[in-house]
Amino acid sequence: MKKIGLYLFTNDLRINDNALLYQASQIVDELVCVVVEPVLSHYSSQFAQEQQNGAHRTAFISQSISDLKANLSDLEQSLVVLRQDQDKSDNVKDSLNEIISALNVTHLFANVHCGYDEQQLVQSTLTDCANLTAIQTHNSTLFELDDFPFTLDKLPRSFTKFRKLIEHLAVDTKGLTITNLPPAPDLTKTSHCHSKASLFMTGDLASEQSFKGGETSGLVHLDHYFSHDYASRYKQTRNVLDGIENSTKFSPWLALGCVSPKTICRHLTRFESHHGSNGSTYWIYFELLWREYFYWKSLSLTSSLFTGSPINPVKTENSNPSANLNFAKWKSGNTSYPIVDACMRQLNATGYMSNRGRQLAASCLIYELGVDWRHGAAYFESQLVDYDVASNWGNWAYIAGALNQPVHNNQTKNQSQPKSHHFDLAKQTEMYDPDHVFINQWSGGNAVSTSLTNQDAL
Ligand SMILES: Cc1cc2nc3c(=O)[nH]c(=O)nc-3n(C[C@H](O)[C@H](O)[C@H](O)COP(=O)(O)OP(=O)(O)OC[C@H]3O[C@@H](n4cnc5c(N)ncnc54)[C@H](O)[C@@H]3O)c2cc1C
């Protein structure tokens, strides 16, 4: 019997260093490639109080899918693009089932995704199509679970413990080039042979965009970054609020899997062999381990990452009108905190915000403006070009002190309470924008930020 595979692209929108796609090419006789265009989920839309993803995020996704389509076409393959209908949540599931049935698909290949909806889609497809063989791997990480000296249920609670147990492990940086793929089956047998996706038209936005989506642009950016000496200074510059040379800006391509973290490690190792390693080059790896930590943490927490603890249940409406007003002011960059306003305006204008900016904006929303952190996480989800389920919701929960919440009240006795990360905005402005260059660039206003006495460095 012919083996017919369906490769479900999610946040692994690439051909190079795609071990799962390579595996598919070795197993099946024919292959249909499908992608579900990410849209803002109903859940996040309610929390963010936004109808849809922002223009920059939408454009980046669209460009990434178009680039994948072009790269697949070079390998004489095609891409079926499915779009989630917000009003009919089952439409993608139904489309997938129709493709599987019409083409007699025998094997499903899918990256393990931290997103609840993405996991549900694979699970319900497997339930509906009982004879399907599923092959799922961790295709967006540095490591496989088998590499670790612990199981997922014994994942260390803190990043430091996690890092110490895994940072010495060798990353497989050999690199994998796919030069041919099995042919596609006769797609005219499905009603999805012509992509009905309303891919966003990026013409007007393209000139304003800081980031262009897709594997091709991602690899160009990687080469560009490592052809300069930026990596040798990274640790000193990574907290600067702006500037392509100050932090790597790999995150947008990593988030959609246009570039794999292993590819980045390969480039980093090559850079170190030519220019020498130092604390800065190590720190790039260190930050990739934070990404890794949030990925595995998110998988271990499943949906409780989004809901916090049972003590603090989900409410999509803010608890009071002043929190609603504060949330609206925060989103538009009109709080009385100039550094936060500048960061939020940068986000709204470009789809990007530095790590330092994100920490300050999150701290401000939670601790100064008294808004539930999940509203902020959902708004970031709708706007960031590098939105990643685990890194976004994980960092927000971390700053809110909700990441390692005990699940049951009776477990709290011997456990220390999770730490919150409340930043002193005046002090942080002094440290990272003393001459208000960044604030003025984004016209963040002239109000003086209130002094607080808490966390300054992370
Ligand atoms: C509230 C908040 C929300 C965030 N949301 C996201 C998100 O949706 N997607 C996302 O990729 N990152 C997120 N981050 C992490 C971090 O801010 C971005 O990864 C970073 O700013 C991206 O810029 P860069 O590529 O220049 O990072 P660099 O400083 O150059 O770091 C290199 C890489 O390491 C990883 N990394 C760095 N810091 C972190 C971190 N704290 N957590 C996880 N990974 C990290 C990223 O993949 C990054 O590309 C968030 C942080 C906060 C505080």
The ligand as an SDF file (V2000), in Angstrom:
LIG
                    3D

 53 58  0  0  0  0  0  0  0  0999 V2000
    6.7070   40.1420   28.6810 C   0  0  0  0  0  0  0  0  0  0  0  0
    7.6140   39.4570   27.6780 C   0  0  0  0  0  0  0  0  0  0  0  0
    7.0590   38.8550   26.5390 C   0  0  0  0  0  0  0  0  0  0  0  0
    7.8920   38.1920   25.6290 C   0  0  0  0  0  0  0  0  0  0  0  0
    7.3290   37.6140   24.4990 N   0  0  0  0  0  0  0  0  0  0  0  0
    8.1160   36.9380   23.6320 C   0  0  0  0  0  0  0  0  0  0  0  0
    7.5800   36.3040   22.4790 C   0  0  0  0  0  0  0  0  0  0  0  0
    6.3670   36.2990   22.2390 O   0  0  0  0  0  0  0  0  0  0  0  0
    8.4360   35.6820   21.6180 N   0  0  0  0  0  0  0  0  0  0  0  0
    9.7770   35.6350   21.8550 C   0  0  0  0  0  0  0  0  0  0  0  0
   10.5230   35.0680   21.0400 O   0  0  0  0  0  0  0  0  0  0  0  0
   10.3110   36.1930   22.9460 N   0  0  0  0  0  0  0  0  0  0  0  0
    9.5410   36.8450   23.8370 C   0  0  0  0  0  0  0  0  0  0  0  0
   10.1050   37.4380   24.9410 N   0  0  0  0  0  0  0  0  0  0  0  0
   11.5390   37.2300   25.2130 C   0  0  0  0  0  0  0  0  0  0  0  0
   12.4640   38.3210   24.6470 C   0  0  0  0  0  0  0  0  0  0  0  0
   11.9990   39.5790   25.0090 O   0  0  0  0  0  0  0  0  0  0  0  0
   12.6200   38.2430   23.1350 C   0  0  0  0  0  0  0  0  0  0  0  0
   12.9480   36.9280   22.7410 O   0  0  0  0  0  0  0  0  0  0  0  0
   13.7410   39.1690   22.6660 C   0  0  0  0  0  0  0  0  0  0  0  0
   13.4770   40.4840   23.0470 O   0  0  0  0  0  0  0  0  0  0  0  0
   13.8710   39.0880   21.1740 C   0  0  0  0  0  0  0  0  0  0  0  0
   14.8580   39.9620   20.6890 O   0  0  0  0  0  0  0  0  0  0  0  0
   16.2360   39.3940   20.1950 P   0  0  0  0  0  0  0  0  0  0  0  0
   16.0240   38.2820   19.2130 O   0  0  0  0  0  0  0  0  0  0  0  0
   17.0570   40.5300   19.7280 O   0  0  0  0  0  0  0  0  0  0  0  0
   16.8100   38.7550   21.5360 O   0  0  0  0  0  0  0  0  0  0  0  0
   18.2990   38.4610   21.9640 P   0  0  0  0  0  0  0  0  0  0  0  0
   18.6030   39.2280   23.1970 O   0  0  0  0  0  0  0  0  0  0  0  0
   19.2330   38.6200   20.8550 O   0  0  0  0  0  0  0  0  0  0  0  0
   18.2540   36.9120   22.4010 O   0  0  0  0  0  0  0  0  0  0  0  0
   18.5670   35.8510   21.4840 C   0  0  0  0  0  0  0  0  0  0  0  0
   17.4030   34.8970   21.4710 C   0  0  0  0  0  0  0  0  0  0  0  0
   17.2480   34.2940   22.7460 O   0  0  0  0  0  0  0  0  0  0  0  0
   15.8640   34.1010   23.0240 C   0  0  0  0  0  0  0  0  0  0  0  0
   15.4860   34.8800   24.2140 N   0  0  0  0  0  0  0  0  0  0  0  0
   16.0750   35.9970   24.6820 C   0  0  0  0  0  0  0  0  0  0  0  0
   15.4820   36.3910   25.8330 N   0  0  0  0  0  0  0  0  0  0  0  0
   14.4930   35.5100   26.0690 C   0  0  0  0  0  0  0  0  0  0  0  0
   13.5250   35.3730   27.0910 C   0  0  0  0  0  0  0  0  0  0  0  0
   13.4340   36.2190   28.1350 N   0  0  0  0  0  0  0  0  0  0  0  0
   12.6390   34.3580   26.9990 N   0  0  0  0  0  0  0  0  0  0  0  0
   12.6860   33.4770   25.9780 C   0  0  0  0  0  0  0  0  0  0  0  0
   13.5910   33.5510   24.9940 N   0  0  0  0  0  0  0  0  0  0  0  0
   14.4850   34.5500   25.0340 C   0  0  0  0  0  0  0  0  0  0  0  0
   15.0890   34.5990   21.8090 C   0  0  0  0  0  0  0  0  0  0  0  0
   14.8200   33.4990   20.9850 O   0  0  0  0  0  0  0  0  0  0  0  0
   16.0740   35.5510   21.1600 C   0  0  0  0  0  0  0  0  0  0  0  0
   15.8690   35.6960   19.7850 O   0  0  0  0  0  0  0  0  0  0  0  0
    9.2920   38.1170   25.8630 C   0  0  0  0  0  0  0  0  0  0  0  0
    9.8190   38.7250   27.0070 C   0  0  0  0  0  0  0  0  0  0  0  0
    8.9910   39.3850   27.8990 C   0  0  0  0  0  0  0  0  0  0  0  0
    9.6100   40.0280   29.1100 C   0  0  0  0  0  0  0  0  0  0  0  0
  1  2  1  0
  2  3  1  0
  2 52  2  0
  3  4  2  0
  4  5  1  0
  4 50  1  0
  5  6  2  0
  6  7  1  0
  6 13  1  0
  7  8  2  0
  7  9  1  0
  9 10  1  0
 10 11  2  0
 10 12  1  0
 12 13  2  0
 13 14  1  0
 14 15  1  0
 14 50  1  0
 15 16  1  0
 16 17  1  0
 16 18  1  0
 18 19  1  0
 18 20  1  0
 20 21  1  0
 20 22  1  0
 22 23  1  0
 23 24  1  0
 24 25  2  0
 24 26  1  0
 24 27  1  0
 27 28  1  0
 28 29  2  0
 28 30  1  0
 28 31  1  0
 31 32  1  0
 32 33  1  0
 33 34  1  0
 33 48  1  0
 34 35  1  0
 35 36  1  0
 35 46  1  0
 36 37  1  0
 36 45  1  0
 37 38  2  0
 38 39  1  0
 39 40  1  0
 39 45  2  0
 40 41  1  0
 40 42  2  0
 42 43  1  0
 43 44  2  0
 44 45  1  0
 46 47  1  0
 46 48  1  0
 48 49  1  0
 50 51  2  0
 51 52  1  0
 52 53  1  0
M  END
$$$$
